[in-house]
Amino acid sequence: MGYNATIEGTWNGEDVKVRGRKVVGRTALEVGYVVSSQAKLLINNVTGLLASSIHVRSMGGGSMPESPGKYGSGKNFYTARPIQDPDSDNEVFVGTSVSYAPWVEFGTRRHEALPFLRPSLDLAKGRVLTITKKNARYEFKEYMRETGVYE
């Protein structure tokens, strides 16, 4: 006694790869926003320059809006510059181009460290899986509907 079955399917591997890359890119950008938002909350800054200079940059998914401006006057004059763009897709940079930011983050001989980026990254790491699941559900739910597998 035997049983024969024929299973037919369609290979949609390339489409799945494209959608997977979208999930990764969207997730990376959202995690960058989490880091940026949390860092701005952690900064104890009188002028607001450091907090306002934190930006998220992404080659594959866009960037946070930024408008470089001029701050201060006289010898304290500073022109805000955006941070550099990433070199590859699905890579996100979060940071600031303010010259004194490393001294705030890591401290000096005279001032204790007041970290804002590293703790923000630690917080964001705990949210990566949740954000990835949300983005995957959204992207692949649309895929399943388009292919007629999921109604």
LOMI-928726 format. One record per atom (N, C-alpha, C, CB): residue in three letters; atom name; z, y, x. Coordinates in steps of 0.1 Angstrom, whole numbers, always signed. Atoms other than C-alpha are relative to their C-alpha. Glycine has a CB too. Layout:
<sites>
aa,at,c3,c2,c1
ALA,CA,Z,Y,X
...
</sites>
This chain:
<sites>
aa,at,c3,c2,c1
MET,N,+0,-12,+8
MET,CA,+0,+0,+0
MET,C,+0,+12,+9
MET,CB,+12,+0,-10
GLY,N,+1,-12,-8
GLY,CA,-10,+33,+14
GLY,C,-2,+13,-9
GLY,CB,-11,-1,+10
TYR,N,+1,-13,+7
TYR,CA,-11,+70,+4
TYR,C,-8,+9,+9
TYR,CB,+14,+6,-3
ASN,N,+8,-10,-7
ASN,CA,-38,+94,+15
ASN,C,+1,+13,-7
ASN,CB,-15,-5,+0
ALA,N,-1,-14,+6
ALA,CA,-35,+131,+10
ALA,C,-9,+9,+9
ALA,CB,+15,+5,-1
THR,N,+8,-10,-7
THR,CA,-58,+160,+20
THR,C,+7,+13,-3
THR,CB,-14,-1,-4
ILE,N,-6,-14,+1
ILE,CA,-43,+194,+27
ILE,C,-10,+9,+6
ILE,CB,+14,+1,+7
GLU,N,+9,-11,-5
GLU,CA,-65,+224,+30
GLU,C,+7,+13,+1
GLU,CB,-13,+1,-9
GLY,N,-7,-13,-2
GLY,CA,-54,+257,+43
GLY,C,-10,+10,+7
GLY,CB,+12,-1,+8
THR,N,+7,-11,-7
THR,CA,-67,+290,+56
THR,C,+8,+5,+11
THR,CB,-4,+11,-10
TRP,N,-7,-5,-11
TRP,CA,-58,+302,+90
TRP,C,-1,+15,+0
TRP,CB,-6,-5,+14
ASN,N,+0,-14,+1
ASN,CA,-47,+338,+88
ASN,C,+8,+6,+12
ASN,CB,+7,+5,-13
GLY,N,-8,-4,-12
GLY,CA,-31,+340,+123
GLY,C,-2,+14,+5
GLY,CB,-3,-10,+10
GLU,N,+2,-13,-5
GLU,CA,-47,+372,+134
GLU,C,+6,+11,-9
GLU,CB,-15,+3,+1
ASP,N,-6,-9,+10
ASP,CA,-36,+390,+102
ASP,C,+15,+0,+2
ASP,CB,-4,-3,-14
VAL,N,-14,+2,-2
VAL,CA,-1,+376,+107
VAL,C,+5,+7,+13
VAL,CB,+4,-15,+0
LYS,N,-4,-7,-13
LYS,CA,+0,+389,+143
LYS,C,+0,+15,-2
LYS,CB,-10,-4,+11
VAL,N,+1,-15,+3
VAL,CA,-11,+424,+132
VAL,C,+12,+4,-8
VAL,CB,-13,+3,-7
ARG,N,-12,-3,+8
ARG,CA,+16,+424,+106
ARG,C,+13,-1,+8
ARG,CB,+1,-8,-13
GLY,N,-12,+2,-9
GLY,CA,+42,+411,+131
GLY,C,+1,+12,+9
GLY,CB,-1,-13,+7
ARG,N,-1,-12,-8
ARG,CA,+33,+440,+154
ARG,C,+5,+12,-7
ARG,CB,-14,+2,+7
LYS,N,-4,-12,+8
LYS,CA,+37,+465,+126
LYS,C,+15,-1,-2
LYS,CB,-7,-1,-13
VAL,N,-15,+2,+2
VAL,CA,+72,+450,+119
VAL,C,+7,+4,+13
VAL,CB,+3,-15,-4
VAL,N,-7,-3,-13
VAL,CA,+82,+453,+156
VAL,C,-1,+15,+2
VAL,CB,-7,-7,+12
GLY,N,+2,-14,-3
GLY,CA,+68,+489,+159
GLY,C,+9,+8,-10
GLY,CB,-14,+4,-2
ARG,N,-8,-7,+10
ARG,CA,+85,+501,+127
ARG,C,+15,-2,+3
ARG,CB,-4,-5,-15
THR,N,-15,+3,-3
THR,CA,+118,+484,+136
THR,C,+4,+8,+13
THR,CB,+2,-15,+3
ALA,N,-3,-8,-12
ALA,CA,+117,+500,+171
ALA,C,+2,+15,-3
ALA,CB,-11,-2,+11
LEU,N,-1,-14,+3
LEU,CA,+111,+534,+157
LEU,C,+13,+3,-9
LEU,CB,-12,+5,-8
GLU,N,-12,-2,+8
GLU,CA,+139,+530,+131
GLU,C,+13,-1,+8
GLU,CB,+0,-10,-12
VAL,N,-11,+2,-9
VAL,CA,+163,+518,+157
VAL,C,+2,+13,+9
VAL,CB,-1,-13,+9
GLY,N,+0,-13,-7
GLY,CA,+154,+549,+177
GLY,C,+6,+11,-8
GLY,CB,-14,+4,+5
TYR,N,-6,-10,+8
TYR,CA,+163,+571,+148
TYR,C,+15,-2,-2
TYR,CB,-7,+0,-14
VAL,N,-15,+3,+1
VAL,CA,+197,+553,+145
VAL,C,+6,+5,+12
VAL,CB,+2,-15,-2
VAL,N,-6,-5,-13
VAL,CA,+204,+560,+182
VAL,C,+0,+15,+0
VAL,CB,-9,-5,+12
SER,N,+0,-14,+0
SER,CA,+193,+596,+178
SER,C,+10,+7,-9
SER,CB,-14,+5,-3
SER,N,-9,-5,+10
SER,CA,+213,+603,+147
SER,C,+14,-1,+4
SER,CB,-2,-6,-14
GLN,N,-13,+3,-4
GLN,CA,+244,+587,+160
GLN,C,+4,+9,+13
GLN,CB,+2,-15,+3
ALA,N,-2,-8,-12
ALA,CA,+241,+605,+194
ALA,C,+3,+15,-4
ALA,CB,-12,-1,+10
LYS,N,-3,-14,+5
LYS,CA,+239,+639,+176
LYS,C,+14,+2,-6
LYS,CB,-11,+4,-10
LEU,N,-13,-1,+5
LEU,CA,+271,+631,+158
LEU,C,+11,-1,+10
LEU,CB,+2,-12,-10
LEU,N,-10,+2,-11
LEU,CA,+289,+621,+190
LEU,C,+1,+12,+9
LEU,CB,-3,-12,+8
ILE,N,+0,-11,-10
ILE,CA,+281,+653,+209
ILE,C,+9,+11,-5
ILE,CB,-15,+6,+2
ASN,N,-9,-11,+3
ASN,CA,+308,+679,+210
ASN,C,-5,+12,+7
ASN,CB,+15,-3,+4
ASN,N,+8,-11,-7
ASN,CA,+286,+709,+218
ASN,C,+2,+13,-8
ASN,CB,-14,-4,+2
VAL,N,-2,-13,+6
VAL,CA,+294,+745,+211
VAL,C,-13,+6,-5
VAL,CB,+8,+9,+9
THR,N,+12,-7,+3
THR,CA,+259,+758,+212
THR,C,-10,-8,-8
THR,CB,-7,+4,+13
GLY,N,+9,+9,+8
GLY,CA,+241,+728,+196
GLY,C,-13,-3,+8
GLY,CB,-3,+7,-13
LEU,N,+12,+3,-7
LEU,CA,+215,+728,+223
LEU,C,-2,-15,+4
LEU,CB,+0,+8,+13
LEU,N,+1,+14,-4
LEU,CA,+222,+693,+235
LEU,C,-4,-9,-12
LEU,CB,+13,-5,+7
ALA,N,+3,+8,+12
ALA,CA,+222,+678,+200
ALA,C,-14,+3,-5
ALA,CB,+11,+3,-11
SER,N,+13,-3,+5
SER,CA,+191,+696,+190
SER,C,-11,-4,+9
SER,CB,-1,+15,-3
SER,N,+10,+4,-10
SER,CA,+173,+685,+221
SER,C,-3,-15,+0
SER,CB,+3,+4,+14
ILE,N,+2,+15,+0
ILE,CA,+176,+647,+214
ILE,C,-12,-3,-9
ILE,CB,+13,-7,-5
HIS,N,+13,+3,+7
HIS,CA,+142,+633,+204
HIS,C,-3,-15,+1
HIS,CB,-11,+8,+5
VAL,N,+5,+13,+1
VAL,CA,+127,+600,+195
VAL,C,-15,+0,+2
VAL,CB,+4,-8,-13
ARG,N,+15,+1,-3
ARG,CA,+92,+592,+210
ARG,C,-5,-14,-1
ARG,CB,-3,+7,+13
SER,N,+6,+13,+1
SER,CA,+70,+563,+202
SER,C,-15,+1,+0
SER,CB,+5,-7,-13
MET,N,+15,+0,-1
MET,CA,+34,+556,+211
MET,C,-6,-7,-12
MET,CB,-5,-7,+13
GLY,N,+5,+8,+11
GLY,CA,+29,+530,+184
GLY,C,+4,+3,-14
GLY,CB,+3,-14,+3
GLY,N,-5,-2,+13
GLY,CA,+48,+544,+156
GLY,C,+3,+14,-4
GLY,CB,+12,-7,-2
GLY,N,-3,-14,+3
GLY,CA,+50,+582,+157
GLY,C,+12,+5,+8
GLY,CB,+2,+1,-15
SER,N,-12,-5,-7
SER,CA,+78,+604,+168
SER,C,+7,+9,-10
SER,CB,-4,+8,+12
MET,N,-8,-10,+8
MET,CA,+105,+626,+154
MET,C,-6,+13,+1
MET,CB,+15,-1,+4
PRO,N,+5,-14,-1
PRO,CA,+94,+661,+146
PRO,C,+8,+8,+10
PRO,CB,-1,+7,-13
GLU,N,-7,-9,-10
GLU,CA,+102,+685,+174
GLU,C,-8,+13,+1
GLU,CB,+1,-7,+13
SER,N,+6,-13,-2
SER,CA,+96,+721,+180
SER,C,+7,+6,+12
SER,CB,+1,+9,-12
PRO,N,-6,-5,-12
PRO,CA,+103,+731,+216
PRO,C,+3,+15,-2
PRO,CB,-9,-2,+12
GLY,N,-3,-14,+2
GLY,CA,+121,+764,+215
GLY,C,+7,+6,+13
GLY,CB,+9,+2,-12
LYS,N,-7,-7,-11
LYS,CA,+139,+789,+238
LYS,C,+14,+2,-4
LYS,CB,-7,+13,+5
TYR,N,-14,-1,+3
TYR,CA,+177,+789,+240
TYR,C,+6,+9,+11
TYR,CB,+6,-13,-1
GLY,N,-8,-7,-10
GLY,CA,+201,+812,+258
GLY,C,-6,+13,+4
GLY,CB,+2,-9,+12
SER,N,+5,-12,-5
SER,CA,+196,+844,+276
SER,C,+4,+2,+15
SER,CB,+4,+12,-8
GLY,N,-4,-3,-14
GLY,CA,+197,+857,+312
GLY,C,-1,-12,+9
GLY,CB,+14,+6,+1
LYS,N,+1,+11,-9
LYS,CA,+205,+831,+338
LYS,C,+2,-14,-8
LYS,CB,+10,+1,+11
ASN,N,-2,+12,+8
ASN,CA,+214,+806,+310
ASN,C,-12,-4,-9
ASN,CB,+12,+1,-8
PHE,N,+12,+3,+8
PHE,CA,+179,+807,+296
PHE,C,-5,-14,+2
PHE,CB,-11,+11,+3
TYR,N,+5,+14,-1
TYR,CA,+164,+773,+289
TYR,C,-11,-2,-10
TYR,CB,+12,-10,-3
THR,N,+11,+3,+9
THR,CA,+131,+762,+274
THR,C,+1,-15,-2
THR,CB,-13,+4,+6
ALA,N,-1,+14,+3
ALA,CA,+134,+729,+256
ALA,C,-14,-7,+2
ALA,CB,+5,-2,-15
ARG,N,+12,+8,-2
ARG,CA,+108,+703,+266
ARG,C,+2,-13,-6
ARG,CB,-4,-1,+15
PRO,N,-2,+13,+6
PRO,CA,+102,+671,+247
PRO,C,+0,-11,+11
PRO,CB,-11,-3,-10
ILE,N,-1,+11,-10
ILE,CA,+109,+638,+265
ILE,C,-14,-6,+0
ILE,CB,+10,-10,-4
GLN,N,+13,+5,-2
GLN,CA,+79,+619,+278
GLN,C,-3,-11,-11
GLN,CB,-1,-7,+14
ASP,N,+4,+11,+9
ASP,CA,+59,+595,+256
ASP,C,+0,-13,+7
ASP,CB,-15,+3,-5
PRO,N,+1,+13,-6
PRO,CA,+61,+558,+261
PRO,C,-14,-4,+4
PRO,CB,+5,-11,-10
ASP,N,+13,+5,-5
ASP,CA,+33,+540,+280
ASP,C,-6,-11,-8
ASP,CB,+1,-4,+14
SER,N,+6,+12,+7
SER,CA,+29,+510,+257
SER,C,+5,+1,-15
SER,CB,+5,-13,+6
ASP,N,-3,+1,+14
ASP,CA,+29,+502,+220
ASP,C,+14,-7,-2
ASP,CB,-10,-8,-8
ASN,N,-13,+6,+4
ASN,CA,+62,+493,+203
ASN,C,+11,+2,+10
ASN,CB,-2,-15,-2
GLU,N,-10,-4,-9
GLU,CA,+82,+510,+229
GLU,C,+5,+14,-5
GLU,CB,-5,+1,+15
VAL,N,-5,-12,+5
VAL,CA,+105,+538,+219
VAL,C,+10,+6,+10
VAL,CB,+8,-2,-13
PHE,N,-9,-8,-8
PHE,CA,+123,+565,+240
PHE,C,+8,+9,-8
PHE,CB,-8,+8,+11
VAL,N,-9,-9,+6
VAL,CA,+153,+583,+229
VAL,C,+7,+8,+11
VAL,CB,+11,-7,-10
GLY,N,-6,-7,-10
GLY,CA,+166,+611,+250
GLY,C,-1,+15,-1
GLY,CB,-5,-4,+13
THR,N,+0,-15,-1
THR,CA,+169,+647,+260
THR,C,-5,+5,+13
THR,CB,+14,+6,-3
SER,N,+4,-6,-13
SER,CA,+154,+669,+287
SER,C,+9,+11,+4
SER,CB,-15,+5,-1
VAL,N,-10,-10,-5
VAL,CA,+184,+691,+289
VAL,C,+6,-4,+13
VAL,CB,+12,+2,-11
SER,N,-4,+3,-14
SER,CA,+194,+693,+325
SER,C,+14,-5,+2
SER,CB,-3,+12,+9
TYR,N,-14,+4,-1
TYR,CA,+231,+689,+320
TYR,C,+4,-12,-8
TYR,CB,+9,+11,-3
ALA,N,-3,+12,+8
ALA,CA,+229,+659,+297
ALA,C,+6,-12,+8
ALA,CB,-12,-5,-7
PRO,N,-6,+11,-8
PRO,CA,+236,+633,+325
PRO,C,+15,+3,+3
PRO,CB,-8,-2,+12
TRP,N,-14,-3,-3
TRP,CA,+268,+652,+334
TRP,C,+9,-2,-12
TRP,CB,+1,+14,+5
VAL,N,-8,+2,+12
VAL,CA,+280,+651,+298
VAL,C,+2,-15,-2
VAL,CB,-7,+6,-12
GLU,N,+0,+14,+2
GLU,CA,+271,+614,+295
GLU,C,+9,-8,+10
GLU,CB,-14,-6,+0
PHE,N,-7,+8,-11
PHE,CA,+285,+602,+328
PHE,C,+12,+7,+6
PHE,CB,-9,-4,+11
GLY,N,-11,-7,-5
GLY,CA,+310,+629,+337
GLY,C,-3,+5,+14
GLY,CB,+12,-8,+0
THR,N,+1,-5,-14
THR,CA,+316,+647,+370
THR,C,+14,-2,+6
THR,CB,-5,+15,+0
ARG,N,-14,+0,-7
ARG,CA,+345,+650,+395
ARG,C,+10,+8,-8
ARG,CB,-1,+5,+14
ARG,N,-9,-9,+7
ARG,CA,+359,+678,+374
ARG,C,+1,-2,-15
ARG,CB,-5,+14,+2
HIS,N,+0,+2,+15
HIS,CA,+350,+667,+338
HIS,C,-2,-14,-3
HIS,CB,-11,+9,-6
GLU,N,+1,+14,+4
GLU,CA,+355,+634,+322
GLU,C,-13,-2,-8
GLU,CB,+12,-5,-8
ALA,N,+12,+4,+7
ALA,CA,+325,+616,+307
ALA,C,+2,+1,-15
ALA,CB,-5,-14,+4
LEU,N,+0,-1,+15
LEU,CA,+317,+623,+270
LEU,C,-13,-7,-4
LEU,CB,+1,+14,-5
PRO,N,+13,+7,+3
PRO,CA,+291,+596,+264
PRO,C,-4,+1,-14
PRO,CB,+2,-15,+4
PHE,N,+6,-1,+13
PHE,CA,+268,+600,+235
PHE,C,-12,-9,-2
PHE,CB,-4,+15,-3
LEU,N,+12,+8,+2
LEU,CA,+236,+580,+241
LEU,C,+4,-15,+1
LEU,CB,-10,+3,+11
ARG,N,-4,+14,-2
ARG,CA,+252,+547,+254
ARG,C,+7,-6,-12
ARG,CB,+8,-2,+13
PRO,N,-7,+5,+12
PRO,CA,+276,+543,+225
PRO,C,-9,-1,-12
PRO,CB,+12,+8,-4
SER,N,+10,+0,+11
SER,CA,+248,+552,+201
SER,C,-9,-12,+1
SER,CB,-8,+13,+0
LEU,N,+9,+12,-2
LEU,CA,+226,+524,+216
LEU,C,+8,-12,-4
LEU,CB,-5,-1,+14
ASP,N,-8,+12,+4
ASP,CA,+255,+499,+212
ASP,C,+1,-1,-15
ASP,CB,+14,+2,+7
LEU,N,+0,+1,+15
LEU,CA,+258,+508,+175
LEU,C,-13,-5,-5
LEU,CB,+4,+14,-5
ALA,N,+13,+3,+5
ALA,CA,+221,+505,+170
ALA,C,-3,-15,+2
ALA,CB,-11,+9,+6
LYS,N,+2,+15,-2
LYS,CA,+220,+470,+186
LYS,C,+5,-8,-11
LYS,CB,+6,-4,+14
GLY,N,-6,+7,+10
GLY,CA,+242,+458,+159
GLY,C,-8,+0,-13
GLY,CB,+14,+4,-3
ARG,N,+7,-2,+13
ARG,CA,+217,+470,+132
ARG,C,-15,-5,+2
ARG,CB,-1,+14,-3
VAL,N,+13,+4,-2
VAL,CA,+185,+456,+148
VAL,C,-5,-12,-9
VAL,CB,-2,-5,+15
LEU,N,+3,+11,+8
LEU,CA,+185,+423,+129
LEU,C,-2,+4,-15
LEU,CB,+10,-11,+1
THR,N,+1,-5,+13
THR,CA,+191,+440,+96
THR,C,-13,+8,-3
THR,CB,+12,+9,-4
ILE,N,+12,-8,+1
ILE,CA,+163,+465,+101
ILE,C,-12,-8,+1
ILE,CB,+0,+11,+11
THR,N,+12,+9,-2
THR,CA,+139,+438,+113
THR,C,-2,-8,-13
THR,CB,+2,-9,+12
LYS,N,+1,+7,+13
LYS,CA,+146,+417,+82
LYS,C,-6,+8,-11
LYS,CB,+14,-6,-4
LYS,N,+5,-9,+11
LYS,CA,+140,+446,+59
LYS,C,-15,+3,+2
LYS,CB,+8,+14,+0
ASN,N,+14,-3,-3
ASN,CA,+107,+455,+76
ASN,C,-9,-12,-2
ASN,CB,-1,+6,+14
ALA,N,+7,+12,+1
ALA,CA,+96,+419,+77
ALA,C,-2,-4,-15
ALA,CB,+6,-12,+7
ARG,N,+1,+3,+15
ARG,CA,+103,+414,+40
ARG,C,-10,+9,-6
ARG,CB,+14,+2,-7
TYR,N,+9,-10,+6
TYR,CA,+84,+445,+31
TYR,C,-15,-4,+5
TYR,CB,+3,+14,+5
GLU,N,+14,+2,-5
GLU,CA,+53,+437,+54
GLU,C,-5,-13,-5
GLU,CB,+0,+0,+15
PHE,N,+5,+13,+3
PHE,CA,+51,+400,+46
PHE,C,+0,-2,-15
PHE,CB,+8,-11,+7
LYS,N,+1,+1,+14
LYS,CA,+58,+404,+9
LYS,C,-14,+5,-5
LYS,CB,+12,+8,-7
GLU,N,+13,-5,+3
GLU,CA,+27,+425,+7
GLU,C,-11,-10,+4
GLU,CB,-3,+14,+7
TYR,N,+10,+10,-5
TYR,CA,+8,+399,+28
TYR,C,-1,-12,-10
TYR,CB,+4,-5,+14
MET,N,+0,+11,+10
MET,CA,+19,+371,+4
MET,C,-7,+3,-13
MET,CB,+15,-5,-2
ARG,N,+6,-5,+13
ARG,CA,+8,+391,-26
ARG,C,-15,+0,+2
ARG,CB,+5,+13,-4
GLU,N,+14,-1,-3
GLU,CA,-26,+398,-10
GLU,C,-7,-13,+1
GLU,CB,-2,+8,+13
THR,N,+7,+13,-2
THR,CA,-33,+362,-2
THR,C,+2,-9,-12
THR,CB,+6,-7,+12
GLY,N,-1,+8,+12
GLY,CA,-22,+350,-36
GLY,C,+11,-11,+1
GLY,CB,-13,-6,-4
VAL,N,-10,+11,-2
VAL,CA,+6,+328,-23
VAL,C,+13,+4,-8
VAL,CB,+4,-2,+15
TYR,N,-12,-4,+6
TYR,CA,+34,+349,-37
TYR,C,-3,+10,-11
TYR,CB,+10,+7,+10
GLU,N,+3,-9,+11
GLU,CA,+32,+366,-71
GLU,C,+13,+6,-5
GLU,CB,-6,-8,-12
</sites>
